[in-house]
Amino acid sequence: MDRTHEETWLLETATVRVGVLDVPASDPGWRQTWTTPERPQIAFPLAPIRTRVLGVPARRGDRVITPIHAMRSTPGWRYEREALDERGERSLVIEPTERSALDGFESGVAAVPPEVAVALRTLVRRLRRGCGLLEPVEAEEQALSIVSATLRSAGARAGDVSRGLRGGVELESTTEAHADAVRCALELIESTPDRRLSLGELGAHTRVSPAHLARIFRKHTGLTIAEAARRSRLSRALDDILDTADDLTAIAYRYGFADSAHFSKQCSSVFGSSPSSLRKSATTGQVRMIRQALEPVRV
């Protein structure tokens, strides 16, 4: 009987999954035939392995994959694997929900730019520490950005190609449709500052695929969705810090921050002061500059 992958998922949303696949060198599974998952994945090995895809010519199916590579799995592949490192196999895995997200990555293996590998390992470290400090939409955007960068490295166009493109020139009607979708996303973000929205929710609300929405949002606003959401929530929180005597922890929870420490860190990075310092000693000029920096995003 074939064996299937057994990933440990660190992030699971309606848009993407990010996880770790561990197969120790002592695992009897090395002597079995494996079957790839039902959904396409990209695996980034941390130790070298050899794979042999069954049913295809050896020159296409026999590969040595190292930590400088990414491997795209096709659903239903049957293959054998061989450990080339005493640690066995340890891979980081990204699995987009949209099957088309990996369209064009047909070669199976691609070299990975160093910055992509660093970004993925950083994302996994942050996920291991707990998603409470990492916005769902931020984790999703980072994962899909890594997928897009890998596709570019493989010489492919990113999946979910924008419709309405002719000869590299975007049609006016398409531009306006994109702007409408971005405005719709912004309205939801600004009207629900207490919610930690996911890309899937925003995509459903705007009727645009999550991966495509993330791209056009940044194109039209200069910000990621996570950055825009953080600005909106901090702007509302600033009003409560300065204009009410509400407990600062209560304000943190009111606007969707994981806890008071997370809230204080975000305030310090954007405002240059902690919430308590702002409440005690913020000058009129300082508040004016902060409010200008947090002006609502417009499209």
Secondary structure, DSSP 8 states (H G I E B T S, - for coil): --EE---EEEEE-SSEEEEEEEE-TT-GGGGS-EE--SS-EEEEESS-EEEEETTS-HHHHEEEE-TTEEEEE-TT-EEEEEE-STT-EEEEEEEESSGGGGTT--SSEEE--HHHHHHHHHHHHHHHH-GGGS-HHHHHHHHHHHHHHHHHHTT---SS--TTEETTEE-HHHHHHHHHHHHHHHHHHHH-TT----HHHHHHHHTS-HHHHHHHHHHHHSS-HHHHHHHHHHHHHHHHHHH----HHHHHHHTT-SSHHHHHHHHHHHHSS-HHHHHHH--HHHHHHHHHHT-----
